[in-house]
């Protein structure tokens, strides 16, 4: 008697392609992608009817921050550390050179620095070779300087930090007292 060959059991793979396709569609639909948000800056709205102002800014009202290609920081023509940048910016904003700012507590009132917070402009310029990391760190320190002065005024007026204010009028009053004016110039080859 001859032995019968046993049939090898097979798995029906006819519908595997359909299942794989359905899984692919499911994962494409349910997966979320992270989008790069970039730097959180709100630009002023464009108004084509707005006249071009020829309002020269006094040199003492400009706080100059330069970053070279070696990531060295030059503040007001002197080398500075990143950790000192926030304090120097706060000192500049609160200077009150003219003495007409009644809420600028702690200002040095130097005639060589800013007249008052409304006229204080922070000018940031970097080299084309500056690392992105250093540029962001400097940006953060300058924005943090405004947070420091706004928190200080908010604590004096309302007894709570600026970020905890809920009244739109209170927030607007603090922002008008310390407007965040950071001017960014086009990168150069500073060296």
C-alpha positions, 0 to 999 in steps of 0.5 A, a space after each residue: 500500500 502506498 502512503 498518501 501524501 499529506 496536504 500541507 495546510 495553508 492560510 488563506 492570505 487573500 484578505 491580508 492585503 485588505 486588512 493591511 490597507 485598512 490598518 494603514 488608513 486607520 493609523 493615518 487618520 488617527 495619528 497627529 503630527 506635531 507642527 513647528 510653532 517657531 518663535 511666538 511673536 505677534 507682529 503689528 497689523 499692516 496698515 497701508 494708510 499709516 504714514 511713515 513716521 520720521 521720529 528719530 530715536 535718541 541714542 540713549 533710548 536704544 539698548 543695543 545687543 549684538 551676538 557674533 558668530 562665536 555666540 559672544 554677546 556685546 551689550 552696549 559695546 561691552 562683552 556680557 554673559 547671558 546670565 547678566 543680560 536680563 538684569 542689564 535689560 531690566 536696569 535699562 527699562 527702569 532707568 527713568 532718565 527724565 524722572 517722569 515715570 512714577 512707577 519705575 521703582 529702582 531706576 538709576 535715573 542715569 542721563 546716559 540711559 533710557 528716558 522712560 519705559 515708553 521710549 526704551 527700545 531694545 535693539 537685537 542684531 546677530 551675525 549670520 553665523 550665530 547659532 540658533 540656540 544662542 539667538 533663542 536664548 538671548 530672545 528669551 532673556 530679553 522677553 523675560 526682562 519685560 516679564 520681570 518689570 511687568 510682574 513687579 508693577 502688577 504686584 505693586 498695583 494688584 498684589 499678584 503676578 502679571 500672568 495671573 491678572 484676569 481683567 483686560 483693563 489691568 493687563 492693558 494698563 501694565 502693557 502700556 506702562 511697559 510696552 515690549 519694544 524689541 527691534 530686530 535688525 537684519 543679520 550681518 557679518 559681525 565676526 
